[in-house]
Amino acid sequence: MKKIKIISILTFLSISGFSQQLKEVNKTLSAQSSKGLLDDSYIDNDGNINMIYRAKTDKKSDELKLENYVFDSDLNFKSTETETKQKEKKENITTTYVFATVGGGNSFNVMSMKLNLNKEVWEKSWDYKKQKYVFEKRISKELVKPKNSEGAYKGYASYPDDNSDVTFIIASAENEKDEDNIKYLGLVMSTSLEMKEIEFPLKGNYSLVYCGELESGNVFTIFAPHKGTTNPNSYVYIEVTKKGEIIHNNTFNAPSVAMAVMDFKESNGDLYFIAASINKAEAYNSVFANYAPINNPDYIGSANALMAKYENKIYKQEFENIHLLKFEKGRLTIAGTSLVSGFKSMVKTPPSQKKSTPYVGKKINIQNFVIAPNGDCFIAGQLEDREMGNGVYIMHYTDIVCLHFDNKGSLKAQYAVEKVNNDSKSEVFSNVQNFFFSNDGKTVYWELLEVVGSKGYTSFMDAYYGRPTFIRNYYPRIAKIDLQNATISNFNNMGENGKYRLYRNYSYIYNEATKTRYYIGHDEDYKALWLGKAVFE
């Protein structure tokens, strides 16, 4: 066995008296592992890091050839273990799904929001690794109608229930051209094509502002009143089960007449929203239109025509206020407002960074939304530009920002960080951002997975037909934020700034007990294993 090369034995960063420990090693892989796939990574009962590679074998073979590379918790190499297993076999099964889409694939219906119900029958095969059935091939697909309804619906969002045979759909029954008179409905659709209609309890005309699925499986919606309402700030929060049972139906005083919700986060049973607004006292539908995340598979550049209309208004808008909202048991408890005009004065950068591109009011690509133990909120993302190419909007993700709010919903700081790779292959992909909190709750570790774009093939068939494309690769960058003082350290780049990249699957493990993050990667040729470690004390 070859000796392990140590890239960086120990590195420390310091800010406000805290320290951060990083370590990385690499090891040459055997011919069997370098030609195979990383099949699993885990921490065993002794605290050792196990990385299992599966060698390439004939698909029809009943055998699995595995090679396990074992390192201790301090990244010292221990052993390589080889094993041959028999594939577990189970008979294929067929499963029926009913799901919702809108519109169609020709010039007559591609702009339509008419609700379509799709029935698909799939054959599923047993996956030995995941120990569950996975999709193998589609046997049939057809448009269907409910047995007990002839109504024509306009679709807004769809939420299947993994624990039953129903799908909950947000829809309306009015003429799709009459946007000032919409009666919102919840449709409970079963695989047996039985449908139940529930009318959302709204008095007057409203626009759908946002909707989403909670950890409980319930669906929440936020509605804004149309022009002419006595109190245009009187928004409505409704929460419903996928069987159509209304859990919460509460009005709340929104901090702005036209408030666009950009993202949400559920934490310890509470619900947080990041939203933005302008100072004009115009009704929500006049400024932004309706939110509709339901999918039209044939529509290019967005989920559907209505969503494209909504997104175009959001992307072009320069916001004047940012709001952080908190709901407890369906009721608004915190509504913080921060003026965008003051954001530049709140910019914090890593000490070694000479310039910054802060957030100044346009929509950002939000990549993470977390709540700290002290109630502070972190909303991290990237500034973005988009351009039209071949009839499709192409996104470019540029510099990185993180908005830090206190537990009352007011902006405490914004951290502006330069992106490392600005080439065309990298800018078309967004970064990944994660946060880890220290045991004493005073420090947050900010993990950026920086993109390194490369040219290659995403599948065997693409390679066979010579269809190269851009591929995203990541390597970690880590900094520290002092929660009380709202200061940020320099970032420490791991993996030799992209020489070693994370695997697409099983690429990191987190040990909550020791606050340790392990990263698993490879070199450009997949001939060397790279292993990194960060301790978030």
DAPE-V549624 format. One record per backbone hydrogen bond with DSSP energy under -0.5 kcal/mol. NH is the residue of the N-H (numbers start at 1). CO is the residue of the C=O. Records with the same first field share a line. If there is no record, write none. Layout:
# DAPE-V549624
NH = CO, CO
This chain:
# DAPE-V549624
5 = 26
6 = 4
7 = 5, 24
8 = 24
11 = 22
13 = 20
15 = 18
18 = 15
20 = 13
21 = 535
22 = 11, 20
23 = 533
24 = 8
25 = 531
26 = 5
27 = 529
29 = 527
34 = 30
35 = 31
36 = 33
37 = 54
39 = 37, 52
40 = 52
42 = 50
44 = 42, 48
47 = 44
49 = 71
50 = 42, 48
51 = 69
52 = 40
53 = 51, 67
54 = 37
55 = 53, 65
61 = 58
64 = 85
66 = 64, 83
67 = 53
68 = 81
69 = 51, 67
70 = 68, 79
71 = 49
72 = 76
75 = 72
78 = 70
79 = 70
81 = 68
83 = 66
85 = 64
87 = 62
93 = 124
95 = 122
97 = 120
99 = 118
101 = 116
102 = 295
103 = 114
104 = 109
109 = 106
110 = 106
112 = 109
115 = 153
116 = 101
117 = 144
118 = 99, 116
119 = 142
120 = 97
121 = 140
122 = 95
123 = 137
124 = 93
125 = 134
126 = 90
127 = 132
128 = 126
131 = 127
132 = 127
134 = 125
136 = 123
137 = 123
139 = 121
140 = 121
142 = 119
144 = 117
147 = 193
148 = 193
149 = 146
153 = 151
154 = 172
155 = 113
156 = 170
157 = 170
159 = 168
161 = 166
162 = 160
164 = 161
167 = 189
168 = 159
169 = 167, 187
170 = 157
171 = 169, 185
172 = 154
173 = 183
178 = 175
179 = 177
181 = 178
183 = 181
184 = 182
185 = 171
186 = 198
187 = 169, 185
188 = 186, 196
189 = 167, 187
190 = 194
191 = 165
193 = 190
196 = 188
198 = 186
200 = 184
202 = 200
204 = 202
207 = 224
209 = 207, 222
210 = 222
212 = 220
214 = 218
217 = 214
219 = 240
220 = 212
221 = 238
222 = 210
223 = 236
224 = 207
226 = 205
229 = 226
232 = 230
234 = 231
235 = 233, 252
236 = 223
237 = 250
238 = 221, 236
239 = 248
240 = 219
241 = 245
244 = 241
247 = 239, 245
248 = 239
250 = 237
252 = 235
254 = 233, 252
259 = 257
260 = 258, 276
261 = 259
262 = 274
263 = 274
265 = 272
267 = 270
270 = 267
271 = 327
272 = 265
273 = 325
274 = 263
275 = 273, 323
276 = 260
277 = 321
278 = 258
282 = 280
284 = 225
286 = 283
287 = 283
288 = 284
289 = 284
291 = 208
294 = 156
296 = 303
297 = 295
299 = 296
308 = 304
309 = 305
310 = 306
311 = 307
312 = 308
313 = 309
314 = 310
315 = 311
316 = 312
317 = 313
319 = 317, 361
320 = 277
321 = 277
322 = 338
323 = 275
324 = 336
325 = 273, 323
326 = 334
327 = 271
328 = 331
329 = 269
331 = 328
333 = 326
334 = 326
336 = 324
338 = 322
340 = 320
341 = 320
342 = 339
343 = 340
346 = 343
347 = 344
348 = 414
353 = 350
365 = 382
366 = 364
367 = 380
368 = 380
370 = 378
372 = 376
375 = 372
377 = 405
378 = 370
379 = 403
380 = 368, 378
381 = 401
382 = 365
383 = 399
385 = 396
387 = 394
389 = 392
392 = 389
394 = 387
395 = 393
396 = 385
397 = 427
398 = 383, 396
400 = 417
401 = 381
402 = 415
403 = 379
404 = 402, 413
405 = 377, 403
406 = 410
409 = 406
412 = 404
413 = 404
414 = 346
415 = 402
416 = 348, 414
417 = 400, 415
422 = 420
426 = 423
427 = 423
428 = 424
429 = 426
432 = 449
434 = 447
436 = 445
438 = 443
441 = 438
444 = 481
445 = 436
446 = 444, 479
447 = 434, 445
448 = 446, 477
449 = 432, 447
450 = 448, 475
452 = 473
454 = 471
456 = 469
463 = 459
464 = 460
465 = 461
466 = 463
467 = 462
468 = 466
469 = 456
471 = 454
473 = 452
475 = 450
477 = 448
478 = 492
479 = 446
481 = 444
482 = 487
483 = 442, 481
486 = 482
487 = 482
489 = 480
492 = 478
493 = 491
494 = 476
497 = 494
498 = 494, 495
499 = 495, 496
500 = 495
501 = 522
502 = 474
503 = 520
509 = 518
511 = 516
512 = 510
515 = 511
516 = 511
517 = 534
518 = 509
519 = 532
520 = 507
521 = 530
522 = 501
523 = 528
526 = 523
529 = 27
530 = 521
531 = 25
532 = 519
533 = 23
534 = 517
535 = 21
536 = 515, 534
537 = 535
